[in-house]
Amino acid sequence: MTIIIMLTLVACVCYIAFEKVKVTSYLNNVASRNPLFTIGTIALLACWVMTGFVYWNDGNLGPLSCKVRVILGIIAVIAALALYVYILVFALPKGTYTDDNVQSSLATEGLYGMCRHPGFYGFTITALAISLLIGSGMGFVILMVHSLLNLIYIIMQDKYYFPVYLEGYDEYKKTVPFLAFWR
């Protein structure tokens, strides 16, 4: 459990530091490469793998047979990861999470035209799919705590970071809902 907590903390620190570096680069008009989001994501994925190793099939998810659960879990994880990668990589301008471009662009089309943070859904669906695959009540709890931490992170992005380095974000907030796909 200690390694899971440590990896979670590393991921959280990297994500917040990523935003701080991005804001600082924008305010100082300096473009640079920022690997912190990638490092945080690797730490989070390592945490999810460790959760699977530690809590694999502890029997707390009910009567679903192991074989059926694993098959459904693998299918769900692949579909959820595809959705999440699409939301964070292909639906955003290139370099959003790797470059501290002085002129960061605001995505306002597609999913980002309906909801300011569709990545929350991709993250949570991925966490639920991994929970199904792991087959553990404790794994489910850990992954839902990660979803709550992700929600806190996107609230911070929405309130403190994006308005600084995404031009037009305050106007975008007036027309596009925070999480709901409807107004």
HELIX and SHEET records of a PDB file:
HELIX    1   1 THR A    2  LEU A   27  1                                  26    
HELIX    2   2 LEU A   36  TYR A   55  1                                  20    
HELIX    3   3 CYS A   66  VAL A   85  1                                  20    
HELIX    4   4 TYR A   86  PHE A   90  3                                   5    
HELIX    5   5 LEU A  111  MET A  114  1                                   4    
HELIX    6   6 GLY A  119  ILE A  134  1                                  16    
HELIX    7   7 GLY A  137  MET A  156  1                                  20    
HELIX    8   8 GLN A  157  TYR A  161  3                                   5    
HELIX    9   9 PHE A  162  TYR A  165  1                                   4    
HELIX   10  10 TYR A  169  THR A  175  1                                   7    
END                                                                             
